[in-house]
Amino acid sequence: MQDEFALIRSWLSRRPTPDRHIEVDIGDDAAVVQPLSGNSMVLTCDTMVETVHFRRDTLSLQEIGRKLLAVNASDINAMGGVPVYALISASVPDGWQEDELLQIYEGLYAYAEEIKVTLIGGDTTRTDGPLTLTLTLTGEVEKGHALRRSAAKPGDILFVTGTLGDSAAGLDLLLKNRTASDGEKPLIEAHCRPDPPLQIGPWLSDSPFYSRVSLNDISDGLAREAWEIAEASGVTIVIEEDKIPLSPALLSYAESSGQDPYQWVWSGGEDFQLLGTVPFQHWEAFEWEAKRRNWKIAAIGQVESGEPGVEKIVDKKRLKVEKSGYNHFANR
């Protein structure tokens, strides 16, 4: 394998063409960029560790790279921002070949080009542990318009984007090591090639009611993300379980495998959809815009005053929702 700097040059040479806002590009100690005037920076960082966050028997090499960027882009989206620049660090153990690592980067670059993100730097080291990939992503949002989890108020509508549970069900299917039927393939796609709704967060941050929008990305399951909004806002969130959008693929797989589809919704994670609240009087405008742009959104509950917590309505009964979901320390 080449030395560290040759590897970085080789990997980064394959990226999309840099944009004009980069003052100093790859080749110096650090990159220098110019944020657009009037915007604030949004920064996030995520790490994916082999066997903990990805496995080579469930994801292709290119899908690993795509997912690393998608995870971070989803966080920027939940803040109402637009992702712009990325930096990646790779800690590589023996046993990984250079051409395999290049395939990971190619997957990252393909998605970066799709969402107009530029990779502006990186680092690589050797490790005795598993392959570890860390990506830092910067985004931009209009100054003062960043969306927060703490903006939910009693009377607000609770909504989600897309369908939930598909990624966790797809992983369940993959781990069973059987060929997916045509009807189940969307579950595999949801797990291996996540597609966060990156237009919705920026639209909400640019809306007239942005200051009254709370938002969270669904990375660790609906239950945990709802709890995060409830605790940050000091409210009770009530979810009507039968209003949660489920895909035909999820329902079909749950039935054929004899499993409860809601187990993947509440605590499965990695949907990378959005969970949020908007004031009741602005829901119609948001719904109209979503229909015009072909966004999938659904009202699944409401915000009430009370102790911070989450409840669900099932068969007309109100039940407490435990703070379940993926925990990086408990799930070991």
Phi, psi and chi 1 to 4 in degrees:
 res  aa     phi    psi   chi1   chi2   chi3   chi4
   1 MET       -  146.0 -172.0  175.0  -72.3      -
   2 GLN   -65.6  167.4  -56.3  176.9   53.4      -
   3 ASP   -71.9  169.1   66.6   75.0      -      -
   4 GLU   -53.7  -49.6  172.0 -171.9   -6.0      -
   5 PHE   -71.1  -34.6  -61.4  107.0      -      -
   6 ALA   -65.8  -38.2      -      -      -      -
   7 LEU   -62.7  -47.6  -86.9  174.7      -      -
   8 ILE   -59.2  -45.2  -66.9  172.2      -      -
   9 ARG   -62.1  -41.0  -74.6 -167.1  -63.3  -89.0
  10 SER   -65.0  -45.9  173.5      -      -      -
  11 TRP   -67.5  -45.3  -64.8  -16.1      -      -
  12 LEU   -75.9  -19.5  -60.8 -176.7      -      -
  13 SER   -67.4  -16.6   67.3      -      -      -
  14 ARG   -91.7   -1.9  -61.9  168.2 -178.2 -116.1
  15 ARG   -73.5  165.5   65.2 -178.1  177.3  151.8
  16 PRO   -62.5  160.4  -23.2   33.1      -      -
  17 THR   -61.1  131.3  -56.2      -      -      -
  18 PRO   -61.7  155.8  -20.4   31.9      -      -
  19 ASP   -93.1  174.7   67.3   44.0      -      -
  20 ARG   -76.3   -7.9   60.4 -172.6  176.5   83.7
  21 HIS   -88.6    2.6  -63.0  -70.5      -      -
  22 ILE   -89.8  114.0  -60.4  175.2      -      -
  23 GLU   -78.1  -47.0  -75.0 -174.1   23.0      -
  24 VAL  -125.9  121.5 -179.5      -      -      -
  25 ASP   -98.3 -166.9 -160.9    8.2      -      -
  26 ILE   -57.4  139.1  -64.0  161.5      -      -
  27 GLY   129.0  -20.3      -      -      -      -
  28 ASP  -105.1 -175.7  -81.2   80.4      -      -
  29 ASP   -66.6  -27.2  -71.5  -39.3      -      -
  30 ALA  -154.6  159.7      -      -      -      -
  31 ALA   -88.6  155.8      -      -      -      -
  32 VAL  -129.6  127.4  179.7      -      -      -
  33 VAL  -129.9  159.2  -60.6      -      -      -
  34 GLN  -110.8  110.9  -63.3  177.1   -3.8      -
  35 PRO   -65.4  151.5  -16.9   29.9      -      -
  36 LEU   -64.2  142.7  -67.0  177.0      -      -
  37 SER   -59.1  133.8  177.7      -      -      -
  38 GLY    87.2   -0.3      -      -      -      -
  39 ASN  -104.1  154.2  -79.6    1.0      -      -
  40 SER  -102.7  153.1  -64.8      -      -      -
  41 MET   -87.1  141.6  -69.7 -174.6   66.8      -
  42 VAL  -116.2  129.4 -172.3      -      -      -
  43 LEU  -127.2  138.6  -58.6   99.4      -      -
  44 THR  -145.8  160.4 -171.0      -      -      -
  45 CYS  -147.4  135.0  178.6      -      -      -
  46 ASP  -138.4  146.6 -116.4  -63.8      -      -
  47 THR  -119.1  137.6  -62.6      -      -      -
  48 MET  -120.1  123.9  -75.0  174.7   50.0      -
  49 VAL  -112.3  131.0 -179.5      -      -      -
  50 GLU   -57.6  137.5 -173.8 -179.9    6.5      -
  51 THR    78.4  -21.5   73.3      -      -      -
  52 VAL   -94.2  -48.9  177.1      -      -      -
  53 HIS  -110.4  -17.8  -58.6   99.3      -      -
  54 PHE  -154.6  154.1   66.8   89.3      -      -
  55 ARG  -133.3  143.4  -69.9  168.9   40.0  158.4
  56 ARG   -72.5  -13.1  -63.7  177.6   69.7  176.0
  57 ASP   -91.8   -3.2   59.5  -16.9      -      -
  58 THR  -118.9  -19.8   58.5      -      -      -
  59 LEU  -127.1  140.0  -68.1  176.3      -      -
  60 SER   -73.4  165.8   72.6      -      -      -
  61 LEU   -61.9  -42.5  -62.9  175.0      -      -
  62 GLN   -66.7  -33.9  -68.4 -164.3   -2.8      -
  63 GLU   -68.1  -30.7  -73.6  167.8  -14.1      -
  64 ILE   -61.6  -46.2  -67.9  168.7      -      -
  65 GLY   -64.3  -43.9      -      -      -      -
  66 ARG   -61.1  -45.1  176.9 -166.6  172.2   95.3
  67 LYS   -64.8  -37.9 -163.7  163.0 -169.1  174.2
  68 LEU   -57.1  -42.2  178.5   63.8      -      -
  69 LEU   -75.5  -39.2  178.6   53.0      -      -
  70 ALA   -62.4  -39.4      -      -      -      -
  71 VAL   -58.0  -44.5  167.3      -      -      -
  72 ASN   -72.6  -40.3  -77.0  -88.3      -      -
  73 ALA   -61.9  -33.8      -      -      -      -
  74 SER   -63.5  -38.3 -176.7      -      -      -
  75 ASP   -65.4  -42.7  -74.8  -27.2      -      -
  76 ILE   -61.7  -42.0  -61.0  -71.8      -      -
  77 ASN   -59.3  -41.6 -172.9   34.4      -      -
  78 ALA   -66.9  -18.6      -      -      -      -
  79 MET   -92.5   -0.4  -60.2  -60.5  -64.3      -
  80 GLY    85.1   10.4      -      -      -      -
  81 GLY   -96.5  170.0      -      -      -      -
  82 VAL  -110.9  122.2  175.7      -      -      -
  83 PRO   -67.2  141.6   22.3  -30.1      -      -
  84 VAL  -129.4  -58.4 -176.1      -      -      -
  85 TYR  -124.6  148.2  -59.6  116.8      -      -
  86 ALA  -133.4  148.5      -      -      -      -
  87 LEU  -129.4  138.7  -59.2   98.5      -      -
  88 ILE  -127.5  137.7 -178.3  172.1      -      -
  89 SER  -120.0  136.9  -65.4      -      -      -
  90 ALA  -125.8  126.3      -      -      -      -
  91 SER  -106.0  112.3  -63.6      -      -      -
  92 VAL  -110.7  124.6 -175.5      -      -      -
  93 PRO   -87.1  167.3   32.4  -33.8      -      -
  94 ASP   -61.2  148.4  -67.1  -24.3      -      -
  95 GLY   106.2  -18.4      -      -      -      -
  96 TRP   -94.8  129.4  -82.9   83.5      -      -
  97 GLN   -91.0  154.3  -58.2  -57.9  -48.8      -
  98 GLU   -60.0  -39.7 -174.7  176.7  -25.6      -
  99 ASP   -67.7  -27.6   64.8  -36.9      -      -
 100 GLU   -69.4  -42.1  -66.7  175.4  -42.5      -
 101 LEU   -65.7  -35.9  -64.2  167.8      -      -
 102 LEU   -62.6  -35.7  -77.1  173.2      -      -
 103 GLN   -66.0  -36.3  -71.8 -176.4   59.2      -
 104 ILE   -61.6  -45.8  -68.8  176.5      -      -
 105 TYR   -65.5  -36.5  -84.7   68.2      -      -
 106 GLU   -63.7  -38.5  -75.0  168.0   -1.2      -
 107 GLY   -64.4  -40.1      -      -      -      -
 108 LEU   -63.7  -45.9 -170.9  155.6      -      -
 109 TYR   -64.8  -38.7  -68.6  147.2      -      -
 110 ALA   -61.0  -43.7      -      -      -      -
 111 TYR   -72.6  -35.2 -172.9   54.3      -      -
 112 ALA   -60.4  -41.1      -      -      -      -
 113 GLU   -66.5  -37.1 -167.9  163.0   15.4      -
 114 GLU   -63.1  -40.3 -177.0 -179.3  -32.4      -
 115 ILE  -103.9    9.2   65.4  172.8      -      -
 116 LYS    63.0   48.0  -62.4 -179.8  172.8   54.5
 117 VAL  -108.7  141.4  163.7      -      -      -
 118 THR  -112.9  129.2  -57.2      -      -      -
 119 LEU   -81.4  125.0 -161.7   69.7      -      -
 120 ILE  -118.9    7.0   58.1  172.8      -      -
 121 GLY   176.5  171.5      -      -      -      -
 122 GLY  -175.2  175.0      -      -      -      -
 123 ASP  -151.3  153.1 -173.2   28.2      -      -
 124 THR  -142.6  140.4 -178.0      -      -      -
 125 THR  -139.2  165.3   60.0      -      -      -
 126 ARG   -92.7  149.5 -175.3 -170.4  173.2  -79.7
 127 THR  -141.9  152.4 -179.7      -      -      -
 128 ASP   -86.6  -10.5  -67.2  -32.8      -      -
 129 GLY   -91.2 -165.1      -      -      -      -
 130 PRO   -72.8  165.4   27.8  -34.6      -      -
 131 LEU   -58.0  127.9  176.5   65.9      -      -
 132 THR  -127.0  123.8  -58.3      -      -      -
 133 LEU  -118.2  126.4  -55.6  169.0      -      -
 134 THR  -123.2  128.3  -61.9      -      -      -
 135 LEU  -122.4  129.3 -172.1  131.4      -      -
 136 THR  -104.8  129.0  -62.0      -      -      -
 137 LEU  -123.2  133.1 -175.5   63.7      -      -
 138 THR  -107.8  148.1   73.6      -      -      -
 139 GLY  -137.8  178.7      -      -      -      -
 140 GLU  -133.9  144.9  -65.4 -175.6   10.7      -
 141 VAL  -142.9  148.7   65.4      -      -      -
 142 GLU   -56.7  138.0 -173.9  177.0  -15.7      -
 143 LYS   -53.3  128.5 -173.4  175.2 -179.9  179.6
 144 GLY    82.7   -0.7      -      -      -      -
 145 HIS  -106.4    7.4  -78.3 -129.4      -      -
 146 ALA   -61.7  136.4      -      -      -      -
 147 LEU   -87.9  142.0  -55.0  177.9      -      -
 148 ARG  -127.9  162.8  -55.1 -177.3 -177.5 -173.6
 149 ARG   -75.0  -14.7  -61.8  170.1  179.2  167.4
 150 SER   -93.5   10.8   56.6      -      -      -
 151 ALA   -96.3   -0.3      -      -      -      -
 152 ALA   -69.8  137.5      -      -      -      -
 153 LYS  -129.9  152.5  -57.3  -71.7 -175.6 -173.1
 154 PRO   -53.2  136.8  -28.2   36.9      -      -
 155 GLY    97.3  -14.0      -      -      -      -
 156 ASP   -68.6  154.7  -73.0   -5.8      -      -
 157 ILE   -87.5  134.5  -62.9  -70.8      -      -
 158 LEU   -97.0  131.1 -179.1   76.6      -      -
 159 PHE  -134.1  161.4   73.0   90.5      -      -
 160 VAL  -132.2  159.9  -66.7      -      -      -
 161 THR  -104.8  157.1   64.5      -      -      -
 162 GLY    62.5 -153.1      -      -      -      -
 163 THR  -118.1  152.1   56.6      -      -      -
 164 LEU  -112.3  152.5  -55.5 -171.3      -      -
 165 GLY    91.5  -10.6      -      -      -      -
 166 ASP   -63.7  -44.3  -67.3  -17.6      -      -
 167 SER   -63.9  -46.2  175.8      -      -      -
 168 ALA   -64.8  -37.1      -      -      -      -
 169 ALA   -67.6  -37.2      -      -      -      -
 170 GLY   -62.9  -41.2      -      -      -      -
 171 LEU   -64.8  -41.5  176.9   60.3      -      -
 172 ASP   -57.6  -42.9 -176.6   79.6      -      -
 173 LEU   -65.7  -44.2 -162.1  160.9      -      -
 174 LEU   -63.2  -40.0  -74.0  165.8      -      -
 175 LEU   -68.3  -20.0  -67.9  176.3      -      -
 176 LYS   -81.6   -5.4  -70.8  178.3  176.4  172.4
 177 ASN    56.0   45.0 -161.3   29.0      -      -
 178 ARG  -127.0  157.4   70.4  171.1  177.4   79.3
 179 THR   -71.5  130.5  -56.9      -      -      -
 180 ALA   -74.7  141.6      -      -      -      -
 181 SER   -73.2  168.5   67.2      -      -      -
 182 ASP   -57.2  -38.1  -72.5  -17.3      -      -
 183 GLY   -71.1  -21.0      -      -      -      -
 184 GLU   -94.8  -12.1  -65.6  166.1  -17.2      -
 185 LYS   -58.9  -33.2  -74.4  179.8 -179.8  177.1
 186 PRO   -60.1  -27.1  -27.6   36.5      -      -
 187 LEU   -69.2  -41.5  -55.9  178.7      -      -
 188 ILE   -63.3  -43.9  -56.5  -65.4      -      -
 189 GLU   -60.8  -42.0 -177.5   77.3    4.0      -
 190 ALA   -63.4  -37.2      -      -      -      -
 191 HIS   -77.2  -43.2 -179.8   72.3      -      -
 192 CYS   -84.9  -28.9  -63.8      -      -      -
 193 ARG  -132.8   67.5  -62.3  177.7   58.5   81.2
 194 PRO   -58.7  145.7   21.2  -32.4      -      -
 195 ASP  -134.6   77.2 -169.7   21.3      -      -
 196 PRO   -58.3  144.1  -19.6   31.3      -      -
 197 PRO   -77.4   78.1   30.7  -34.6      -      -
 198 LEU   -73.5   -5.7  -62.1 -177.6      -      -
 199 GLN   -88.7  -21.1  -67.5 -179.0  -42.8      -
 200 ILE   -75.3  -44.4  -63.8 -180.0      -      -
 201 GLY   -57.4  -51.4      -      -      -      -
 202 PRO   -61.2  -35.3  -28.0   36.7      -      -
 203 TRP   -64.1  -44.0 -175.4   87.4      -      -
 204 LEU   -64.7  -37.8  -73.9  167.6      -      -
 205 SER   -70.8  -19.6   73.7      -      -      -
 206 ASP   -98.5   -1.6 -164.4   42.0      -      -
 207 SER   -77.0  160.5   70.9      -      -      -
 208 PRO   -63.0  -21.4  -21.7   33.0      -      -
 209 PHE  -107.1   24.7   49.5   91.1      -      -
 210 TYR   -55.6  -34.6   71.8   90.5      -      -
 211 SER   -70.6  -11.7   63.1      -      -      -
 212 ARG  -112.5   19.9  -73.0  -78.2  -73.3  102.8
 213 VAL  -106.3  129.0  173.4      -      -      -
 214 SER  -107.2  148.3   69.2      -      -      -
 215 LEU  -150.6  146.5 -151.4   56.5      -      -
 216 ASN  -149.6  145.2 -148.9   -0.5      -      -
 217 ASP   -93.7  146.4   88.3  -49.9      -      -
 218 ILE   -93.0   85.9  -55.7  176.4      -      -
 219 SER  -104.6  -27.2   54.7      -      -      -
 220 ASP  -117.5   18.8  -63.2  -35.6      -      -
 221 GLY   103.5  149.1      -      -      -      -
 222 LEU   -60.2  -39.9  178.1   59.8      -      -
 223 ALA   -61.2  -50.2      -      -      -      -
 224 ARG   -64.6  -41.0 -178.1  169.7  -68.1  -84.4
 225 GLU   -68.0  -37.9  -48.4  -55.5  -11.9      -
 226 ALA   -65.4  -40.5      -      -      -      -
 227 TRP   -61.0  -38.5  -96.3   95.5      -      -
 228 GLU   -62.8  -41.2  -72.5  178.5  -10.0      -
 229 ILE   -68.0  -43.1  -68.0  175.9      -      -
 230 ALA   -60.2  -44.7      -      -      -      -
 231 GLU   -71.2  -40.8  -69.9 -179.7  -35.8      -
 232 ALA   -66.2  -33.6      -      -      -      -
 233 SER   -96.0  -12.2  -61.9      -      -      -
 234 GLY    68.0   43.7      -      -      -      -
 235 VAL  -136.3  169.9  -63.8      -      -      -
 236 THR  -101.4  130.5  -61.3      -      -      -
 237 ILE  -106.4  129.2  -73.5  177.8      -      -
 238 VAL  -116.4  124.5 -179.2      -      -      -
 239 ILE  -116.6  128.8  -61.1  173.0      -      -
 240 GLU   -89.2  107.5  -62.3  178.8   56.7      -
 241 GLU   -57.5  -37.8 -170.0  174.5   72.5      -
 242 ASP   -73.1   -5.8   62.7   -2.8      -      -
 243 LYS   -96.4   -6.8  -70.8 -172.7  176.2  179.8
 244 ILE   -68.4  125.3  -61.8  171.5      -      -
 245 PRO   -72.1  123.3   23.1  -30.3      -      -
 246 LEU  -117.5  139.9  -53.7 -179.6      -      -
 247 SER   -79.2  154.6   70.0      -      -      -
 248 PRO   -57.4  -35.6  -26.1   35.3      -      -
 249 ALA   -63.5  -41.9      -      -      -      -
 250 LEU   -64.8  -46.7 -179.6   73.8      -      -
 251 LEU   -62.7  -39.9  -67.7  170.3      -      -
 252 SER   -66.3  -44.8  175.4      -      -      -
 253 TYR   -66.4  -40.1  178.4   58.5      -      -
 254 ALA   -61.2  -42.6      -      -      -      -
 255 GLU   -66.3  -44.8 -177.4  177.7    7.1      -
 256 SER   -70.3  -26.9   65.7      -      -      -
 257 SER   -99.5   -0.4   60.7      -      -      -
 258 GLY    67.3   34.7      -      -      -      -
 259 GLN  -118.0  159.5  -60.3 -175.0   75.2      -
 260 ASP   -83.7  117.5  176.2    7.7      -      -
 261 PRO   -61.4  -26.8   23.2  -33.8      -      -
 262 TYR   -73.9  -15.5  -70.9  102.1      -      -
 263 GLN   -62.2  -35.8   66.7  175.9  -47.9      -
 264 TRP   -77.9  -28.3  -62.1  -50.2      -      -
 265 VAL   -71.6  -51.3  170.8      -      -      -
 266 TRP   -73.4  -37.5  -69.9  109.7      -      -
 267 SER  -134.1    6.9   57.5      -      -      -
 268 GLY   -73.5  -50.8      -      -      -      -
 269 GLY    84.5  178.3      -      -      -      -
 270 GLU    62.0   27.9  -67.8 -156.7  -28.4      -
 271 ASP   -76.4  -34.3  -74.7  -50.1      -      -
 272 PHE    55.4   30.1  -57.3  115.6      -      -
 273 GLN   -91.4 -177.1  -66.1  -66.1  -28.1      -
 274 LEU  -111.4  141.8  -66.6  172.1      -      -
 275 LEU  -120.7  129.8  171.4   71.3      -      -
 276 GLY  -159.6  178.4      -      -      -      -
 277 THR  -130.1  145.3   65.9      -      -      -
 278 VAL  -135.8  151.6  -62.4      -      -      -
 279 PRO   -58.3  144.5  -23.7   34.7      -      -
 280 PHE   -51.8  -42.8  178.0   83.1      -      -
 281 GLN   -70.5  -13.1   64.5  -90.2   28.9      -
 282 HIS  -106.7   -2.9  -63.5  -60.9      -      -
 283 TRP   -61.1  -42.1  171.0 -109.5      -      -
 284 GLU   -60.7  -39.8 -171.5  175.4  -20.8      -
 285 ALA   -66.5  -40.6      -      -      -      -
 286 PHE   -65.7  -43.2 -179.5   30.7      -      -
 287 GLU   -63.3  -40.6 -163.4  173.3   30.5      -
 288 TRP   -64.0  -43.5 -177.9   89.0      -      -
 289 GLU   -64.7  -40.7 -172.4   67.7   21.6      -
 290 ALA   -61.6  -42.3      -      -      -      -
 291 LYS   -64.9  -40.5 -173.7  175.5  -65.5 -174.6
 292 ARG   -64.0  -36.9 -172.7  178.2   76.7   85.0
 293 ARG   -96.9    3.4  -65.9  175.6  179.4 -108.7
 294 ASN    64.1   34.7 -158.3   29.5      -      -
 295 TRP   -86.7  143.8  -63.7  -23.5      -      -
 296 LYS   -95.8  110.8  -66.3  179.8  179.6  178.3
 297 ILE  -132.1  154.0   66.2  169.2      -      -
 298 ALA  -147.9  135.5      -      -      -      -
 299 ALA   -79.0  124.5      -      -      -      -
 300 ILE  -121.7    3.6   63.4  167.5      -      -
 301 GLY   171.0 -161.1      -      -      -      -
 302 GLN  -148.7  168.5   60.5  -82.5  -21.3      -
 303 VAL  -105.0  134.6  179.7      -      -      -
 304 GLU  -126.5  159.3  -63.5 -178.8   -3.6      -
 305 SER   -74.7  154.5   59.3      -      -      -
 306 GLY   142.4 -175.9      -      -      -      -
 307 GLU   -62.7  141.8  -70.8  -65.7  -46.0      -
 308 PRO   -56.2  126.1  -26.1   35.7      -      -
 309 GLY   174.8  176.9      -      -      -      -
 310 VAL  -130.6  133.8 -179.6      -      -      -
 311 GLU  -128.2  156.0  -61.6  179.5    1.7      -
 312 LYS  -128.3  150.1   62.4 -178.9  177.8 -179.9
 313 ILE  -105.1  118.5  -61.7  175.9      -      -
 314 VAL  -130.9  121.0 -177.5      -      -      -
 315 ASP    52.4   44.1  -63.3  -31.3      -      -
 316 LYS    68.1   10.7  -61.8 -177.3  179.5  179.7
 317 LYS  -108.5  138.7  -63.6  178.1 -178.2  177.4
 318 ARG   -93.6  125.6  -75.1  177.9   66.6  136.7
 319 LEU  -126.5  145.9  -53.7  169.9      -      -
 320 LYS   -73.5  141.7  -70.1 -166.4  175.9  -63.4
 321 VAL  -103.4  121.7  175.0      -      -      -
 322 GLU   -71.2  155.2  -62.6  -60.9  -38.1      -
 323 LYS   -79.8   64.7 -162.0 -173.3  -63.0 -176.0
 324 SER   -86.8  178.1   60.3      -      -      -
 325 GLY   129.7  176.2      -      -      -      -
 326 TYR   -71.2  130.5 -172.4   85.1      -      -
 327 ASN  -124.7  122.3 -177.6  -59.3      -      -
 328 HIS   -65.7  -18.7  -65.7  -86.1      -      -
 329 PHE  -102.9  -36.6  -65.9   97.6      -      -
 330 ALA   -74.0  -34.5      -      -      -      -
 331 ASN   -87.9   63.9  -65.3   72.5      -      -
 332 ARG  -123.0      -  -71.8 -169.5  -66.4 -178.5
